[in-house]
Amino acid sequence: MINAVKIVWEQILYFPLIIRMVKYGDQSTYQNFFLGQAWKIINPILQVSVYFVIFGLGLRNMGQGGSPWKYAAWMMLGMGSWRFMNEAILSGSQSIKKQIGLVSKMKFPLSVLPSISIASAIWTFLALTSVSTIFVYVGGSSINSKWPWMLYYFVAAVCLSYSFALLNSTIVIVIPDYISILRLIMSMGMWLAGVIFKIDTLDNVIGDILRLSPFYYVVYGMRDSWLETDAVFNTHFQTGTLIFWSVVLLFLMLGSFLHLKFKKDFMEYM
């Protein structure tokens, strides 16, 4: 537990550095593009639009009551939540391995690198959430009165992404093949988290298991607070909350232990 507290304190202490590194990384990535950093917003919207065309228009009856706007808002918000966590976890898991040389020059804790990756992924979440909100009003509805809970679920998404990325960042260095397994797991996660199709339709053991997933908790929690109240989600809220934060704490404690145990030997493994 002491290791976890130490790691969390490093994130707070170096938060200004994290923000500066994100700005520097974005500027260097998009400096040769005509539209510049606008691509941080345009790119995820264009990619997710393909899913909307296929599942929202082409397979409308499998969406939210056949309404394309309602389904678009529902899917875009879920996709924004999922893509944020997916990008943050995959990028954060490889951040130490890819940027360990940078740390040796600038002298800041290695544990900060996953946080930089998470902060960089926030634009994806903001872009798709904004589009989802537009679709809500275009469809004649409005934002849920429970919208302040959105902040809670966003913090939950950040905590899950960081704790899982920190754990993975050490395993990826010690066991290089692990990244392939992680990519496979995350590619399945979008479907298992109910981003495209409603898990509520699975009224069986499989559905009960999927509703215990920490990714389901974040994705459907955000939908419940921003769009429409989800009766099924609220039924499992207490159990889901207990499981979610238990998983986050487990990832953080195990990830902190492995990180501090192996960080002096990272260069040898690489």
Salt bridges, closest charged atoms under 4 A:
ASP26 OD2 - LYS40 NZ 3.12
ASP200 OD2 - LYS198 NZ 3.82
ASP208 OD1 - ARG211 NH2 2.99
ASP224 OD2 - LYS146 NZ 2.50
GLU228 OE2 - LYS70 NZ 3.54
